Amino acid sequence: METKVTNVGIARAQYEHAIAVLIGKAASNLSIPVKPMTMAPPPIPVGVPS
């Protein structure tokens, strides 16, 4: 379980850095607050190819 938490933290940091680059800000100055998902993802229709 600890490994999964660590991997999620690393992935989140990488995504924050990527977003910072895309919007032209320093990665050290950008912090996106953590928020839980409040709604379920939309259903995927059966006929959609994977």
N, C-alpha and C positions, 0 to 999 in steps of 0.2 A: 504493500500500500504506500509506503514512504517513497518508493521509487516512482510510482505514478504521480504523486504530488510534486515531486522534484521535477519530473518531465513536464508537467503542466506549467509549473513556474518558469522553466527555461523557455518553453514555447511562447508563453505570454510575454516574456521579456523580449524575445526575438520579434514578435508581432508589434510590440510597442515601438521598438527601434525602427522597424520597417515603416510604420505609420509616421514616425517623426521625420524620417528621410523624405517621405512622399509629401509632407506638408512644409518641409523646409525648416524644421526646428531641430535644435540639438537634442539628442536622445536623452541626455541627462536632465533636461528641463521638462520632459514630457512624462506625465504620469496619468494613466487612465484608471479611474476608480473601478474597483471590482464590484459587480452587481450580480446577484443571482438571477437566473432566468425566471421571469414571472409568467411566461406563457409557453405552451407546448409548440414545437416546430410544426409547420403546416404539413398536412398529410400528403404523401406522394401518390399520385394516381397509379393504378395497377399497370396500365399500358405504357408507362414511360420506360424507355430502355435504360439500362444501367451504365 
